[in-house]
């Protein structure tokens, strides 16, 4: 992931409603959720939710697919992992690593 894409993704997540929607979709797993179910779970009006889902989609963090009359949204796990990898790319480069995932390897 390049810096520009990382900044776009982080900017999309740096808003309370979008972060809540993204975390909800991560919790929902690969099946995802309809926009109506997301709006209900977050107690958010449809027009506001639509704006936030568009921002998350533009950032590549979620994707929507048509299913009949509904759009089902799900987290884009590949891009989410790419963002995490980007953030941890040079983890502890100058010293012994303190990352929890590397503690068992030491």
ChimeraX attribute file (.defattr): number of C-alpha atoms within 10 A of each C-alpha:
attribute: neighborCount
match mode: 1-to-1
recipient: residues
	/A:1	13
	/A:2	9
	/A:3	11
	/A:4	9
	/A:5	14
	/A:6	20
	/A:7	13
	/A:8	17
	/A:9	21
	/A:10	16
	/A:11	14
	/A:12	24
	/A:13	21
	/A:14	11
	/A:15	11
	/A:16	10
	/A:17	17
	/A:18	20
	/A:19	16
	/A:20	15
	/A:21	22
	/A:22	24
	/A:23	13
	/A:24	18
	/A:25	21
	/A:26	17
	/A:27	12
	/A:28	15
	/A:29	13
	/A:30	13
	/A:31	11
	/A:32	22
	/A:33	20
	/A:34	19
	/A:35	18
	/A:36	16
	/A:37	12
	/A:38	23
	/A:39	18
	/A:40	12
	/A:41	12
	/A:42	14
	/A:43	10
	/A:44	14
	/A:45	11
	/A:46	14
	/A:47	9
	/A:48	11
	/A:49	20
	/A:50	14
	/A:51	12
	/A:52	20
	/A:53	23
	/A:54	16
	/A:55	19
	/A:56	25
	/A:57	19
	/A:58	14
	/A:59	20
	/A:60	20
	/A:61	24
	/A:62	23
	/A:63	19
	/A:64	19
	/A:65	12
	/A:66	10
	/A:67	9
	/A:68	7
	/A:69	6
	/A:70	13
	/A:71	16
	/A:72	19
	/A:73	23
	/A:74	24
	/A:75	27
	/A:76	20
	/A:77	16
	/A:78	11
	/A:79	18
	/A:80	17
	/A:81	13
	/A:82	15
	/A:83	21
	/A:84	13
	/A:85	13
	/A:86	15
	/A:87	13
	/A:88	12
	/A:89	11
	/A:90	10
	/A:91	14
	/A:92	11
	/A:93	9
	/A:94	7
	/A:95	7
	/A:96	11
	/A:97	14
	/A:98	11
	/A:99	11
	/A:100	8
	/A:101	8
	/A:102	10
	/A:103	10
	/A:104	7
	/A:105	6
	/A:106	7
